[in-house]
Amino acid sequence: MLGFMISGIEQKEIEYLLKRELDEILFDLMDERIDQVVKRAMEERYKILFNILKRVASPKECFKYMRTKTSSKRKEHPSKDTWKGSQAKK
């Protein structure tokens, strides 16, 4: 186990970097062109980074990056299709 002291500014910077990386991983996990072997490695990295995020961010912020069991199978949020369709009709 390692421990280190960081300032509040450094904590916010670490939180920001982790969120950016988690966003990128979540986006790539939905890409059908990426091989399953690569996706498994990305999921392992996601778990590690998410555990670090839990140590520096508030529970409310962490909740935004939680994955559900169906999130890897879900293509897009259903409301996006509805919104696009309603905009196309105008």
N, CA, C and O of each residue as an XYZ file, in Angstrom:
360
protein
N       0.846     -1.172      0.000
C       0.000      0.000      0.000
C       0.892      1.235      0.000
O       1.917      1.284      0.681
N       0.485      2.215     -0.767
C       1.210      3.472     -0.846
C       0.317      4.599     -0.342
O      -0.908      4.523     -0.432
N       0.921      5.605      0.169
C       0.171      6.784      0.592
C       0.971      8.032      0.242
O       2.201      8.028      0.294
N       0.271      9.087     -0.111
C       0.946     10.356     -0.374
C      -0.028     11.489     -0.122
O      -1.246     11.326     -0.189
N       0.550     12.640      0.172
C      -0.275     13.809      0.447
C      -0.305     14.693     -0.791
O       0.716     14.923     -1.440
N      -1.506     15.185     -1.104
C      -1.666     16.086     -2.244
C      -2.495     17.283     -1.810
O      -3.269     17.206     -0.856
N      -2.324     18.376     -2.514
C      -3.110     19.569     -2.214
C      -4.487     19.444     -2.860
O      -4.732     18.535     -3.653
N      -5.368     20.355     -2.517
C      -6.717     20.352     -3.096
C      -6.692     20.535     -4.600
O      -7.483     19.927     -5.319
N      -5.784     21.372     -5.073
C      -5.669     21.602     -6.518
C      -5.200     20.332     -7.212
O      -5.699     19.978     -8.280
N      -4.243     19.651     -6.602
C      -3.756     18.399     -7.176
C      -4.847     17.329     -7.178
O      -4.934     16.532     -8.112
N      -5.667     17.308     -6.151
C      -6.777     16.361     -6.094
C      -7.745     16.613     -7.246
O      -8.188     15.673     -7.905
N      -8.069     17.868     -7.486
C      -8.992     18.207     -8.577
C      -8.389     17.832     -9.931
O      -9.104     17.389    -10.830
N      -7.083     18.009    -10.073
C      -6.419     17.660    -11.328
C      -6.449     16.146    -11.563
O      -6.709     15.689    -12.677
N      -6.183     15.383    -10.516
C      -6.246     13.924    -10.621
C      -7.662     13.484    -10.958
O      -7.864     12.609    -11.801
N      -8.635     14.089    -10.305
C     -10.042     13.769    -10.568
C     -10.387     14.054    -12.028
O     -11.048     13.248    -12.685
N      -9.939     15.202    -12.531
C     -10.202     15.578    -13.914
C      -9.585     14.581    -14.890
O     -10.239     14.158    -15.843
N      -8.329     14.204    -14.657
C      -7.645     13.256    -15.535
C      -8.330     11.892    -15.534
O      -8.484     11.264    -16.581
N      -8.736     11.443    -14.356
C      -9.427     10.153    -14.260
C     -10.764     10.183    -15.001
O     -11.110      9.233    -15.703
N     -11.503     11.262    -14.843
C     -12.796     11.379    -15.516
C     -12.632     11.368    -17.029
O     -13.405     10.725    -17.740
N     -11.623     12.082    -17.518
C     -11.373     12.101    -18.966
C     -11.055     10.705    -19.483
O     -11.570     10.284    -20.518
N     -10.216     10.001    -18.765
C      -9.828      8.653    -19.181
C     -11.023      7.695    -19.109
O     -11.210      6.867    -20.001
N     -11.824      7.804    -18.059
C     -13.012      6.951    -17.940
C     -14.011      7.244    -19.054
O     -14.617      6.322    -19.601
N     -14.187      8.515    -19.393
C     -15.073      8.875    -20.506
C     -14.608      8.218    -21.801
O     -15.409      7.675    -22.562
N     -13.312      8.278    -22.035
C     -12.750      7.692    -23.248
C     -12.959      6.177    -23.286
O     -13.323      5.621    -24.322
N     -12.730      5.525    -22.167
C     -12.912      4.073    -22.104
C     -14.384      3.713    -22.320
O     -14.690      2.800    -23.087
N     -15.286      4.417    -21.657
C     -16.713      4.123    -21.813
C     -17.164      4.321    -23.253
O     -17.972      3.549    -23.769
N     -16.647      5.346    -23.892
C     -16.977      5.597    -25.297
C     -16.462      4.456    -26.174
O     -17.184      3.953    -27.035
N     -15.214      4.052    -25.953
C     -14.613      2.995    -26.768
C     -15.262      1.633    -26.530
O     -15.301      0.806    -27.440
N     -15.763      1.392    -25.345
C     -16.408      0.110    -25.066
C     -17.683     -0.084    -25.886
O     -18.109     -1.217    -26.110
N     -18.287      1.001    -26.329
C     -19.495      0.904    -27.150
C     -19.179      0.752    -28.637
O     -20.083      0.503    -29.435
N     -17.921      0.896    -29.017
C     -17.514      0.799    -30.415
C     -17.478     -0.666    -30.842
O     -16.715     -1.457    -30.288
N     -18.285     -1.022    -31.807
C     -18.385     -2.401    -32.268
C     -17.142     -2.853    -33.024
O     -16.901     -4.054    -33.149
N     -16.353     -1.914    -33.529
C     -15.177     -2.272    -34.322
C     -14.020     -2.787    -33.468
O     -13.095     -3.414    -33.985
N     -14.071     -2.524    -32.167
C     -12.989     -2.941    -31.278
C     -13.182     -4.398    -30.882
O     -14.278     -4.810    -30.501
N     -12.115     -5.168    -30.976
C     -12.123     -6.592    -30.674
C     -12.441     -6.846    -29.199
O     -12.113     -6.029    -28.339
N     -13.078     -7.975    -28.915
C     -13.475     -8.322    -27.545
C     -12.278     -8.467    -26.614
O     -12.373     -8.127    -25.435
N     -11.164     -8.962    -27.116
C      -9.964     -9.110    -26.289
C      -9.497     -7.738    -25.807
O      -9.125     -7.568    -24.646
N      -9.524     -6.778    -26.702
C      -9.125     -5.413    -26.357
C     -10.125     -4.815    -25.375
O      -9.734     -4.122    -24.436
N     -11.396     -5.076    -25.584
C     -12.426     -4.554    -24.686
C     -12.274     -5.111    -23.275
O     -12.495     -4.396    -22.298
N     -11.898     -6.387    -23.163
C     -11.683     -6.964    -21.828
C     -10.540     -6.250    -21.116
O     -10.629     -5.977    -19.919
N      -9.475     -5.949    -21.840
C      -8.350     -5.212    -21.248
C      -8.799     -3.812    -20.841
O      -8.391     -3.305    -19.797
N      -9.636     -3.189    -21.664
C     -10.152     -1.862    -21.337
C     -11.035     -1.913    -20.094
O     -11.002     -0.998    -19.271
N     -11.820     -2.973    -19.957
C     -12.679     -3.114    -18.778
C     -11.846     -3.273    -17.508
O     -12.207     -2.739    -16.460
N     -10.741     -4.001    -17.595
C      -9.844     -4.136    -16.441
C      -9.257     -2.781    -16.062
O      -9.181     -2.436    -14.883
N      -8.849     -2.026    -17.058
C      -8.295     -0.688    -16.805
C      -9.370      0.225    -16.214
O      -9.102      1.011    -15.306
N     -10.588      0.108    -16.743
C     -11.701      0.892    -16.218
C     -11.882      0.630    -14.724
O     -12.042      1.568    -13.942
N     -11.857     -0.643    -14.328
C     -12.057     -0.988    -12.920
C     -10.987     -0.355    -12.033
O     -11.291      0.174    -10.963
N      -9.749     -0.411    -12.478
C      -8.644      0.168    -11.701
C      -8.814      1.678    -11.573
O      -8.708      2.232    -10.478
N      -9.080      2.340    -12.698
C      -9.227      3.800    -12.674
C     -10.445      4.232    -11.866
O     -10.397      5.240    -11.161
N     -11.534      3.477    -11.964
C     -12.732      3.819    -11.203
C     -12.471      3.700     -9.702
O     -12.944      4.523     -8.918
N     -11.720      2.676     -9.306
C     -11.378      2.532     -7.882
C     -10.531      3.695     -7.394
O     -10.679      4.128     -6.251
N      -9.656      4.202     -8.230
C      -8.865      5.379     -7.853
C      -9.778      6.596     -7.757
O      -9.655      7.397     -6.830
N     -10.696      6.735     -8.719
C     -11.622      7.875     -8.703
C     -12.438      7.891     -7.416
O     -12.694      8.957     -6.856
N     -12.849      6.712     -6.945
C     -13.644      6.639     -5.714
C     -12.883      7.218     -4.519
O     -13.500      7.661     -3.550
N     -11.570      7.217     -4.581
C     -10.770      7.736     -3.470
C     -10.617      9.252     -3.496
O     -10.363      9.865     -2.459
N     -10.769      9.866     -4.673
C     -10.533     11.311     -4.760
C     -11.779     12.126     -5.078
O     -11.772     13.345     -4.902
N     -12.852     11.483     -5.542
C     -14.052     12.219     -5.946
C     -15.210     11.938     -4.992
O     -15.195     10.973     -4.228
N     -16.200     12.799     -5.060
C     -17.390     12.626     -4.233
C     -18.229     11.465     -4.764
O     -18.129     11.120     -5.942
N     -19.052     10.862     -3.914
C     -19.919      9.771     -4.384
C     -20.829     10.201     -5.544
O     -21.120      9.411     -6.441
N     -21.266     11.449     -5.510
C     -22.124     11.961     -6.580
C     -21.384     11.949     -7.920
O     -21.961     11.585     -8.945
N     -20.122     12.341     -7.913
C     -19.321     12.330     -9.134
C     -19.035     10.905     -9.590
O     -19.054     10.621    -10.787
N     -18.774     10.015     -8.651
C     -18.483      8.615     -8.987
C     -19.694      7.936     -9.616
O     -19.556      7.093    -10.502
N     -20.863      8.306     -9.155
C     -22.093      7.695     -9.661
C     -22.226      7.873    -11.171
O     -22.763      7.003    -11.856
N     -21.743      8.991    -11.683
C     -21.830      9.271    -13.116
C     -21.026      8.281    -13.946
O     -21.318      8.075    -15.124
N     -20.021      7.671    -13.344
C     -19.121      6.777    -14.075
C     -19.332      5.306    -13.745
O     -18.565      4.455    -14.197
N     -20.356      4.997    -12.965
C     -20.663      3.610    -12.646
C     -21.231      2.917    -13.875
O     -22.046      3.481    -14.605
N     -20.791      1.696    -14.086
C     -21.327      0.897    -15.182
C     -22.374     -0.043    -14.634
O     -22.277     -0.503    -13.496
N     -23.378     -0.328    -15.447
C     -24.372     -1.322    -15.080
C     -24.074     -2.590    -15.859
O     -23.265     -2.578    -16.787
N     -24.715     -3.669    -15.491
C     -24.482     -4.936    -16.189
C     -24.908     -4.842    -17.650
O     -24.332     -5.522    -18.499
N     -25.898     -4.017    -17.959
C     -26.388     -3.910    -19.334
C     -25.679     -2.825    -20.128
O     -25.905     -2.712    -21.333
N     -24.824     -2.018    -19.489
C     -24.212     -0.900    -20.206
C     -23.300     -1.353    -21.325
O     -23.169     -0.651    -22.328
N     -22.662     -2.508    -21.183
C     -21.786     -2.981    -22.256
C     -22.583     -3.517    -23.438
O     -22.067     -3.568    -24.554
N     -23.830     -3.915    -23.212
C     -24.654     -4.435    -24.292
C     -25.479     -3.331    -24.965
O     -25.970     -3.513    -26.079
N     -25.626     -2.206    -24.299
C     -26.453     -1.117    -24.787
C     -25.698     -0.326    -25.852
O     -24.534      0.022    -25.652
N     -26.338     -0.042    -26.963
C     -25.704      0.715    -28.044
C     -25.800      2.218    -27.775
O     -24.785      2.906    -27.655
N     -27.018      2.708    -27.682
C     -27.244      4.122    -27.414
C     -28.431      4.249    -26.485
O     -29.247      3.335    -26.362
N     -28.515      5.366    -25.852
C     -29.642      5.634    -24.981
C     -30.890      5.779    -25.846
O     -30.854      6.498    -26.845
N     -31.994      5.116    -25.494
C     -33.192      5.149    -26.334
C     -33.741      6.554    -26.577
O     -34.322      6.813    -27.630
N     -33.569      7.442    -25.639
C     -34.121      8.793    -25.808
C     -33.391      9.556    -26.902
O     -33.962     10.485    -27.472
N     -32.143      9.197    -27.218
C     -31.416      9.876    -28.282
C     -32.089      9.636    -29.620
O     -32.228     10.560    -30.422
N     -32.513      8.386    -29.872
C     -33.184      8.075    -31.126
C     -34.496      8.837    -31.239
O     -34.832      9.344    -32.309
N     -35.231      8.918    -30.151
C     -36.498      9.639    -30.139
C     -36.267     11.118    -30.418
O     -37.005     11.734    -31.187
N     -35.238     11.687    -29.789
C     -34.949     13.108    -29.963
C     -34.535     13.388    -31.398
O     -34.992     14.366    -31.991
N     -33.677     12.547    -31.966
C     -33.244     12.755    -33.354
C     -34.415     12.675    -34.305
O     -34.513     13.452    -35.254
N     -35.311     11.726    -34.045
C     -36.473     11.567    -34.905
C     -37.394     12.763    -34.835
O     -37.939     13.189    -35.854
N     -37.577     13.316    -33.635
C     -38.464     14.466    -33.507
C     -37.858     15.701    -34.125
O     -38.587     16.571    -34.603
N     -36.523     15.804    -34.130
C     -35.863     16.957    -34.758
C     -35.901     16.861    -36.276
O     -35.988     17.878    -36.965
N     -35.836     15.654    -36.790
C     -35.850     15.455    -38.241
C     -37.195     15.815    -38.841
O     -37.263     16.234    -39.996
N     -38.282     15.658    -38.068
C     -39.624     15.929    -38.573
C     -39.890     17.425    -38.705
O     -40.775     17.830    -39.459
N     -39.146     18.237    -37.989
C     -39.411     19.689    -38.010
C     -38.948     20.355    -39.262
O     -39.107     21.566    -39.413
